[in-house]
Amino acid sequence: MQALQGRALRATAGLALAGIALAGCASGDGGSGDAGGPLIVYTNSNGDGRGEWLTAQAEEAGFEIEIVGLGGADLTNRILAEVNNPVGDVVFGLNTMFFETLKAEDAITAYEPSWSDEVPQDAGDPVDGAYWPLVDQAIVTVYDASTVTDPPADAADLWSSEEYAGTYEVNTQLGQATPQLVVAGILAPYVDDEGEVSDEGWEAVEAYYANGSPAVEGTDLYARFQQGDVQYGVLPSGGIVARDAEYGTETAILPQADGVPFVTEQIGVIAGTQREEQAQEFIDWFGSAEVQGAFAQEFNAMPVNEIAAEQANPEVVELVGSVERADIDYALVREHIGSWVERIQLEYLP
């Protein structure tokens, strides 16, 4: 794919799935047991200035919110642990797989937002309306075309060919959503209808972690590009344009014969909240074409809202439309990802 040229933005962007709490809410104090107080918003998409932007925009719209950010899997587990005594009121940013888990455990409650007719029904929960779509992201393997002149023909060559050993970053934090999606993408061609992974599939996963360079906490992938530590790494598509603007890179995407994982970030009301009406009003506001359009312009997001998509950065629209979606059965992945992750942590992580 041709390199994408960035342009200056007011804020850096990207999908930060290892966010920290911007406004802590570590216990039930001030939580949903009390109908007063700020709206507690759980998310795994609050990094790179997103949380601050959302808090400020919400305040202008008349909402007082507190954001609690965690990685996708960790956040899902937290909501499940609090199901009998919920602290949060709204959750957004988790992918469909995680929202299906929350739905199965009655941790979210159905609500049809005012913008429901502006999004494809099958992009969210067409059966029960327990969650609704906000943003599409492609999980792609990237490199800087201004410095890498002879990239491999396929991303899988990075871990299957010795010449690329140590040249690509691997994220070993499997409590986060993006690393789990990477695993799902690698294993997808090797999984049967029962969720059993072939030996070839596990060999691919073993090689992926054995030959990669572990991510450095607090150091951006693109900073490692500039330092010469690695040449390749995984990034959600929403972070590309802003990083090119910040680092002066010319991002290109490695082809993947089996396609790339896509994630649709969703939003829903946490079941049992005492602020259900406020939560619904927040969803009506945040998912609206006006706000999603502004969010898309600020953070190079690809809105699912069809009206908001008209305001998206054309480069992002082109990017999302240019990569092939991997054929991944996310319902099957949801059932087995826990055991897959456990095996990887026990047997394959450095």
N, C-alpha and C positions, 0 to 999 in steps of 0.2 A: 504494500500500500504506500502511496506517496506520503512523504512527510507532511505533517500538519504544521502550518505556521501559526504561532500564537499572536495574541494582541494584548496590550496592557489592560488590566482589569483593576477594579478598586479593591478587590480582595482575592487572595489566593483561594483555590478551591481544591476539591477532591473529596472522596468518600473516606472519612476517617472512622474506621470501625473499631478503633481502640481508644475511643474518647474517654475523658474523665468527667466527673460531675462538675458542671459549671456553677450550680447552686445546689449544694449537697442536700441529700435527703436520705440519710443512712438508716433512719429508723422510722417508726410510725408517727413521730412527733410532727404535727402540722400536716399530716397526710390526709388520706381520704376518709378517715374516721371523723373528720371535722369538715362540715359543709362550707366553712369559711376558709380564708387564707388563699394563697395563690394556687393556680392550677399546676399540678405536678405533671410534667411532660417527660416521659421516658423516650430515649432515642439512642441509636447507634450512629447517627448522622449529624453530630453537633460540632465536629472538628473543622479546622481551617476557617474559622470565623463564622461558621453557619449558626452556631448556638447564639453568639452575640447578636448577629443580624436578626435572627428570629425573635429574640427577646425584645429588641428595640422596636421591631415592626409590630409585634404583638401589643406592646405598650401603647404605641400610637393608635392602635385599633381598639384599645380599651381593655386588653387582657393583661392581667398580672400573672406571669408564669414563672416557674422554676424548672430548669432543665437538669435532668440526670442522665448522663451519658455513659454507656458501657458497650463493649463489643457485643455483636449480635447474639451469639450463643449464651454468653454470660447474662445478658439482659433478659433473654427469654427465660433462663433458669430463675432469675430473680423474680420475675413476674409470677412464675409458677409457684415459687416458694411463698409468695405473698397472697396467693389466691384466696385464702380464707380471711385475710386482713389486709386488703389492698392499700398500698401507699400511693401509687401512681394513679393518674386519671386518664391520660391519653398516652398511646405509644405510637411512634411512627419511625420509619426508616428500615425496620426489619424486613427481610425478604419474605416471599410467599411461603416458603418452607417453614420458617419460624412462626409466621402467623397461623399456618395450619395447625401447628403444635399448640399454640395458645387457644385456638378455636376448639380443638379436640378436648382440651382440659377445662373448657368453659371459663377461660381466663379473660375473654373479651366478649363484648355484647353487641348485638347487631344494631346498626343505625344506617339509615339511608340519607347521605348528605345532600345538600341543596344542589350540588354540581354533579350528581350521579349520572345525568343524561349526557354529560360532556366527556365521559371516559368509556372505553370499551368494557362491556359488562364482564367479559371473560378475563379481563386483566386483573380483576380483584377476586372477590368471592361471589360468583354468580348464583350459588345455591342458597346461601343464607344471608349474604350482605354483612358478614361479621367484620370485614375489612375491605378497604378501598384503595386503589392504586394512586401513587403520586408521581414517581420518577422511574425511568428505565435506565439501567446501567449495563454496559458490556464489560466483562472482566477479561482484560486483554494483556498479552505479553508485549512489552514495549522496549524500544531502544532509541538511542540518539543517532539519527541518520547522518548527522554532521561529523560524527567521530567513528561510527561503525560502518565500514565500507563493504564488508563481506559477511552479512548475516546468514544464518542457516535457512534452509528452505522451509522448515517447519519448526514450530516451537518445541515439539517433542524431541528434536535433534539435540536440544540443550542437555537433556539428561541421558540420552541414549548414545551420544557420541563423546568419547573421551576428550576430544579437542576443546570442548566447551566447559569442561569441569571447572568449577569455581568462578565462572564468568557471569552467573545469573543469581539473583537474590531469591531466597525462599523464606517465607514467613512461617515460623514454627508455632505461632500463637494460635492454636487450633480452637481456642474459645471464641475466636472472632469469625465473622461471617465470610469474609473474602477468602481466607485460607481454606475454609471448609468447601467453598465453591470451587476452588482450584482442585481440591481432592476429588470432588464430584465430577469435574470435567475430565480429569485423568482416568478415573475409574469407569466412566460411563460406557465406553466401548467393551468393557470386560465384565459387566454385571448382567446376570440372568434375571428372569422375571421373579425369582425368589429372593433377590438381593445377594446372591452368592457371587463373590469375586473370583475370577480365574487366577491361577498362579501367575500368568503373564501380567495381569493387572497389578498384583502386589509387587511383582518385580519392577514394574514401571514406577510405582510409588516409592519403592526403596531406592531406586536409582535417582529419582527426582530429589529426594532429601540428601542422599549421600553425596551427590555431585554439586549441590548448590551451596551458595554462601549465605549463612543465616543473616536475616535482617538485623540491623543494629538499632536498638531502641533509641528513639529520639533523633535518628538520622534519616532524613528523607531519601527515598530511592534515587532521586535525581541529584542529590548532593553526593551520593556514592558514585553516580555516573561521572560527575565532575572530578571526584577524587581519584578516579580510575580503579576503584575497588571492584566494581561489577560493570557489565555492559548491558545486561538485560534484567527485566523484573516485571512483576505483575502490578497492574494499576487499573482501577475502575475508570471507565471512559470519561467520566465527568471531571477528572483531574488533569487531563492532558493539556488543554489549551492554556490554563493558568500556569502550569509548570513550565511550559515553553516560554511564556512571557516572563516568568521569574528567573529561569535558569539560562535562557537564551538557547535552548535546545531545539532540535527539529525532530519531534517524535514521529516514529514510524512503528507499525504494528507487525509482529511476526505472524504469518499465516498459521492456521491450525486446521489440519485436514478434517478433524472431527468437529469443527466449529468451536465457538467460545461460549462459556457460561454467560447467561444473561440473568440479571436480577431486577425484579420490580419491587421497589420500596413501597410499602403499604402504610395505612394509618387506621387506627381503630380505637374504640372506647374500652378502657379497662373495666371489666365486670366488677360490680360492687362499689364503684366510686359513689361517694355522696355528692359529687359535683357533676353528675351525669349531664344535666342541662348545659352547664358551662362547657363541658367537654365536647358536646355536640356542636355548640356554637363555635368553638375553636376549630373544629374540623371543617365546618361550613366555611369559615374564613380562610384557613390555611390552604385548603385544597381548591379554593376558588381559582378561576382562570386569571384573575388580576394578580393574586399573590403568587401563584405558581409561575406565572409569566415573569414577575419581578425576580423571583428566586432563580429562575432559569437564566436570566440575564446576568445576575450577580455571581452565580456559581457554575455556569456552564452545565446546567442540568438539562436532561431531556424529559420534559413533562409528559405524562400520560394524558393529561387533560388536553383534548384536541384543540381547544381555543388557545390555551396557554402555549402550546407547541409552536404556534405561529410567531411567538416572541423569542424562541430559542435561538442560540447562536447557530448560524448556518453551518459552521464547521462541525459543530456537535451533531446536528441533524445528519450531515453527510457521513460522519464517522459511524454513528449508530446504525445507519442504513447500509453501511459498506461491509460489515462483518457478518459472517454466517453464524446463526444460533446453533449451539450444540444440542443434540437430541438427548435431553436429560429428563428422566422421569423423576420429578422432584418429590412426588408422593412416596415413591420407593426410596429415594435418598433420605427423606425425613425419617423413615422407619429404621434405617440402618446406619445413618451417619454417626450415631453415638458409638456403636461397636467398631466402625471403621476408624474413627478418631482414636479410640482406646488402643486398638492394635498399632496404629502408627506411633502413638506416644510411647508405647512399650517396646516396640521392635525397631523403629526406623528413624526416630529423631536423634540427631547428633547430641 
